[in-house]
Structures are given as C-alpha cells and as structure tokens.
Amino acid sequence: MASFRPITLNLQGEKLREMPGTCPRDDSVIPEKDVGIHAVCRGICDKVPISDTHWALHCRRCGLRETFPNPVVTRAQLRDFCEKAITKEKARQEAEVRS
C-alpha cells in the first residue's frame, strides 16, 4: 500500500498532514488521538465521537471541525469521503450560481 498523502478535508482546501516522525499508510485505521496535523494552523487533530453515527476531526489549535460518518475507518476511506463531499459541494454551488 502507498504511504500517507495529505488529505484535502473541505472545499476551502484545508489539508490533514501526517504527524511528524510518523509514516501512516492509507490503509491504516484512523486513531482517536494525534490523527495528523492541520496544515493551515499546524495544530494537532484528534478524532472525536459526536454521535452514534458520526465522528469529527477536531483541531486542538484553531478549532476546525469536520464531521464524518462512522463507517469511515481508514485514511483511504477518509480521503475518498472528502473527495466525494467536495465534488458534491462544488456541483451544488455551481447549480446555485446558474439558477
């Protein structure tokens, strides 16, 4: 499997980078603590349960909070979920502009 590549989390382009000194793989399970570094503010991000069905990626420094469904377990699944969500949001915004 490939080594970890930064994950674009949202339409604004905020990225999750690997923790210094680590080399997580895309197929690795997302831990609850020290998930990665928020590239914008360089804060450490944690995985926080927020309901029975969702968890949030929370930045300790700036408070960034992105939510994800519980079936997202690995970094590859997180990347895939984010890419699909960004594509969907772009399409929604473009449709809104056209109407």
Buried (B, 14 or more C-beta within 10 A) or exposed (E): EEEBEEBBBEBEEBBBBBBEEEEBEBEBEBEEEEBBBBBBEEBBBBBBEEEEEEBBBBBEEBEBEBEBEEEBEBBBBBBBBBEEBBEEEEEEEEEEEEE
